[in-house]
Amino acid sequence: MSETTEKKEAKGRGKIITNRNSKGEIISYRFRICVGREEGTRRQIWRTTTIKRPEGLTPKKEQAEVERLAAEWEKQQRDEFKKSPTVSADKDKITFKRFVEEHWLVDHVRTNDHTPSSIKFFEYTVAEAIEFFGDRKKLIEIDVEDVKRYLNHLKTKENKRGDTFGATSVKHFYSTLKNVLGYAKRLHYIDNNPCDDLLTKEKPHRQKREIDFLKPEQARRFLDCLQTEPIFWQALFTVMLKAGLRRGEAAGLEWRDINEKELTLSVVRNATLDKNSEKGIFIGPPKTGEARTLPISKELCALLKRLKTEQENKFQAALTPNSFVFCNDCDPFRPIRPDSITTKLRRFTEKNHLPDVSPHDLRHSAASLSLAAGADLKQIQKLLGHADPETTMRFYAEVTEEAQRETADKLEALLSNIKNA
């Protein structure tokens, strides 16, 4: 089984580990899962088994068979543990707060699967639910009516600024509660997730906002004004505008990600702020967890080569393929801080009297300009790295409708010309 598969399985309920002989050949697979915790000590309870490697299968079929056997064994172990007296007793008395603090946060959130910023987000959003349900409400007692009351509470509660929470904030709080209860269901502490019983109209929705992006003539002026900036900022903002990268993805680019021969740029990592780390930055995978490779123009590639030449003169032998493209002034192995990108962009637009756009607005601009150039929504989804096509559609439906109207007008004009010929 490939390394990628092992990591993928490790992010799910259990782990699949390959056992190899001295020649490096796979001889068996080991399945390992945590089925729960001991009452009182709260120590994790593990189950492990080993199976021989299936014979006579192609690598792809072997992988599928091993995953099937692992899922089958895991279900059996969890069902058996669920029936044990210890779990039954704990299920009946554990409170929402205790489950969050002893299970969800420890085993599901504060793991290597989440970035520091994501962990901080979960800790912040779950705090509201802990305050509401606390130790007075047993986990097993929470029903759909409790969820509705929690949502109503959020809509009327004042935040630290004295304002009520906006629709997007309420949506975040709800999503975290749903995540907690979904995890409780997976561990068999509850039979059903009450959030699933809400009607569509009862579920909170994000506040719809207008998407800011540069129109073609504004984008051209933006690029013209960049010519007066150092090559570093020229390259950075041009990459974000033309390739649609998030600011953290741009900060996480390394020179090995740029393929000059193929004219491609690979997005394989994301830089986020982390106050608890020594350098203040955490390097992880892209937001969706999936890498993507994008085509770039000869002009953009040439701009990046100019930046690389400048860095080679500055850092000399210290610059390697693993160096960051947009690095710290003094260290090629330390990326620029993502918040520095935001600060510089704001100052640049103010100085040149350009539209007030954020780094994420440059990303939206890349999408809208690509649509105007003839790209379809599937291509935009790949450009932006959206895992869900609905996300792409939600943001750019109005842009595509405008493009469709223009297409209809062009078609009408074409047909009229043919008719009059």
Backbone hydrogen bonds, N-H to C=O, Kabsch-Sander energy under -0.5 kcal/mol:
donor,donor_aa,acceptor,acceptor_aa,energy
6,E,2,S,-1.9
7,K,3,E,-2.2
8,K,4,T,-2.2
9,E,5,T,-2.7
10,A,6,E,-2.1
11,K,7,K,-1.1
11,K,8,K,-0.6
12,G,9,E,-1.3
15,K,32,R,-2.7
17,I,15,K,-0.5
17,I,30,R,-2.9
19,N,28,S,-2.7
21,N,25,E,-2.3
24,G,21,N,-2.0
27,I,19,N,-3.0
28,S,19,N,-1.4
29,Y,51,I,-2.6
30,R,17,I,-3.1
31,F,49,T,-2.9
32,R,15,K,-1.9
33,I,47,R,-2.4
34,C,13,R,-0.5
35,V,33,I,-0.6
35,V,45,I,-2.4
36,G,45,I,-0.9
38,E,43,R,-2.9
41,T,39,E,-1.3
42,R,38,E,-2.0
45,I,36,G,-3.2
46,W,44,Q,-0.6
47,R,33,I,-2.6
49,T,31,F,-2.1
51,I,29,Y,-2.6
53,R,27,I,-1.8
62,E,58,T,-3.1
63,Q,59,P,-2.2
64,A,60,K,-2.0
65,E,61,K,-2.4
66,V,62,E,-2.6
67,E,63,Q,-2.3
68,R,64,A,-2.0
69,L,65,E,-2.5
70,A,66,V,-2.4
71,A,67,E,-2.3
72,E,68,R,-2.2
73,W,69,L,-2.5
74,E,70,A,-2.6
75,K,71,A,-2.2
76,Q,72,E,-1.8
77,Q,73,W,-2.4
78,R,74,E,-2.5
79,D,75,K,-2.5
80,E,76,Q,-2.1
81,F,77,Q,-2.3
82,K,78,R,-2.4
83,K,79,D,-1.1
84,S,81,F,-1.3
88,S,84,S,-2.1
89,A,85,P,-2.4
90,D,86,T,-2.1
91,K,87,V,-2.9
92,D,88,S,-1.3
93,K,89,A,-0.7
93,K,90,D,-0.7
94,I,90,D,-2.2
96,F,137,K,-2.3
97,K,134,G,-1.4
99,F,95,T,-2.3
100,V,96,F,-2.4
101,E,97,K,-2.5
102,E,98,R,-2.5
103,H,99,F,-2.0
104,W,99,F,-2.0
105,L,100,V,-3.0
107,D,103,H,-2.9
108,H,103,H,-0.6
108,H,104,W,-1.6
109,V,104,W,-1.4
110,R,105,L,-2.9
111,T,109,V,-2.4
114,H,111,T,-1.3
119,I,115,T,-2.5
120,K,116,P,-2.4
121,F,117,S,-2.0
122,F,118,S,-2.6
123,E,119,I,-2.5
124,Y,120,K,-2.1
125,T,121,F,-2.7
126,V,122,F,-2.3
127,A,123,E,-0.9
128,E,124,Y,-0.6
129,A,125,T,-0.7
130,I,126,V,-2.4
131,E,127,A,-2.2
132,F,128,E,-1.9
133,F,129,A,-3.1
134,G,129,A,-0.6
134,G,130,I,-1.6
136,R,133,F,-0.8
137,K,133,F,-1.0
138,K,136,R,-0.6
139,L,94,I,-2.5
141,E,138,K,-1.3
142,I,138,K,-0.7
142,I,139,L,-1.0
147,V,143,D,-1.8
148,K,144,V,-2.1
149,R,145,E,-2.2
150,Y,146,D,-2.1
151,L,147,V,-2.2
152,N,148,K,-2.3
153,H,149,R,-2.2
154,L,150,Y,-2.1
155,K,151,L,-1.8
156,T,152,N,-0.9
156,T,153,H,-0.6
157,K,153,H,-1.7
159,N,163,D,-4.0
162,G,159,N,-1.8
165,F,154,L,-0.7
165,F,157,K,-1.0
170,V,166,G,-2.3
171,K,167,A,-2.0
172,H,168,T,-2.0
173,F,169,S,-2.5
174,Y,170,V,-2.4
175,S,171,K,-2.5
176,T,172,H,-2.0
177,L,173,F,-2.0
178,K,174,Y,-2.8
179,N,175,S,-1.9
180,V,176,T,-2.4
181,L,177,L,-2.5
182,G,178,K,-2.1
183,Y,179,N,-2.1
184,A,180,V,-2.2
185,K,181,L,-1.8
186,R,182,G,-1.9
187,L,183,Y,-1.9
188,H,185,K,-1.4
189,Y,184,A,-2.8
190,I,184,A,-0.9
196,D,193,N,-1.9
197,D,194,P,-1.4
198,L,195,C,-1.2
202,E,199,L,-1.1
203,K,199,L,-1.0
203,K,200,T,-0.8
208,K,206,R,-0.5
212,D,210,E,-0.6
219,A,215,K,-3.0
220,R,216,P,-2.2
221,R,217,E,-1.7
222,F,218,Q,-2.4
223,L,219,A,-2.3
224,D,220,R,-2.1
225,C,221,R,-2.6
226,L,222,F,-1.2
227,Q,223,L,-0.6
227,Q,224,D,-1.1
228,T,225,C,-1.4
229,E,226,L,-2.1
233,W,230,P,-0.5
234,Q,230,P,-2.1
235,A,231,I,-2.6
236,L,232,F,-2.2
237,F,233,W,-2.3
238,T,234,Q,-1.8
239,V,235,A,-2.4
240,M,236,L,-1.9
241,L,237,F,-2.1
242,K,238,T,-2.7
243,A,239,V,-2.5
244,G,240,M,-0.9
245,L,239,V,-0.5
250,A,246,R,-2.2
251,A,247,R,-2.3
252,G,248,G,-1.4
253,L,250,A,-1.2
255,W,323,S,-2.2
256,R,321,P,-2.1
257,D,254,E,-2.1
258,I,255,W,-1.4
259,N,257,D,-0.6
259,N,264,T,-2.5
260,E,258,I,-0.8
263,L,259,N,-1.4
264,T,259,N,-1.7
265,L,294,L,-2.7
266,S,257,D,-2.1
267,V,292,R,-3.5
268,V,266,S,-0.8
270,N,284,G,-3.4
271,A,248,G,-1.8
272,T,270,N,-0.5
272,T,282,F,-2.5
274,D,280,G,-2.4
277,S,274,D,-1.4
282,F,272,T,-3.4
284,G,270,N,-2.7
284,G,282,F,-0.6
289,G,286,P,-1.7
292,R,267,V,-1.6
294,L,265,L,-3.2
296,I,263,L,-2.5
301,C,297,S,-2.2
302,A,298,K,-2.4
303,L,299,E,-1.9
304,L,300,L,-2.2
305,K,301,C,-2.1
306,R,302,A,-1.7
307,L,303,L,-1.7
308,K,304,L,-2.4
309,T,305,K,-2.3
310,E,306,R,-2.0
311,Q,307,L,-2.2
312,E,308,K,-2.6
313,N,309,T,-2.0
314,K,310,E,-1.4
315,F,311,Q,-3.6
316,Q,311,Q,-0.6
316,Q,312,E,-1.6
318,A,315,F,-2.0
319,L,316,Q,-1.8
320,T,318,A,-0.6
323,S,320,T,-2.1
324,F,332,P,-3.0
325,V,253,L,-2.3
326,F,253,L,-0.5
327,C,324,F,-0.5
327,C,325,V,-0.9
328,N,331,D,-1.0
328,N,334,R,-3.3
334,R,331,D,-1.6
336,I,326,F,-2.4
340,S,337,R,-1.1
341,I,337,R,-1.0
341,I,338,P,-0.5
342,T,338,P,-1.2
343,T,339,D,-2.1
344,K,340,S,-2.4
345,L,341,I,-2.3
346,R,342,T,-2.1
347,R,343,T,-2.0
348,F,344,K,-2.5
349,T,345,L,-2.5
350,E,346,R,-2.1
351,K,347,R,-2.4
352,N,348,F,-1.7
353,H,350,E,-0.9
354,L,349,T,-2.7
357,V,355,P,-1.6
362,L,358,S,-1.5
363,R,359,P,-1.2
364,H,360,H,-2.0
365,S,361,D,-2.3
366,A,362,L,-2.1
367,A,363,R,-1.6
368,S,364,H,-2.7
369,L,365,S,-2.8
370,S,366,A,-1.7
371,L,367,A,-2.2
372,A,368,S,-2.2
373,A,369,L,-1.4
374,G,371,L,-1.4
375,A,370,S,-2.7
380,I,376,D,-2.0
381,Q,377,L,-2.5
382,K,378,K,-1.8
383,L,379,Q,-2.4
384,L,380,I,-2.6
385,G,381,Q,-1.4
386,H,381,Q,-1.6
391,T,388,D,-1.3
392,T,388,D,-1.0
393,M,389,P,-2.4
394,R,390,E,-2.7
395,F,391,T,-1.6
396,Y,392,T,-2.2
397,A,393,M,-1.3
400,T,396,Y,-2.3
401,E,397,A,-2.2
402,E,398,E,-1.9
403,A,399,V,-2.1
404,Q,400,T,-2.6
405,R,401,E,-2.0
406,E,402,E,-2.2
407,T,403,A,-2.3
408,A,404,Q,-2.4
409,D,405,R,-2.3
410,K,406,E,-2.5
411,L,407,T,-2.6
412,E,408,A,-2.4
413,A,409,D,-2.5
414,L,410,K,-2.4
415,L,411,L,-2.7
416,S,412,E,-2.3
417,N,413,A,-2.1
418,I,414,L,-2.0
419,K,415,L,-2.3
420,N,416,S,-2.1
421,A,417,N,-0.8
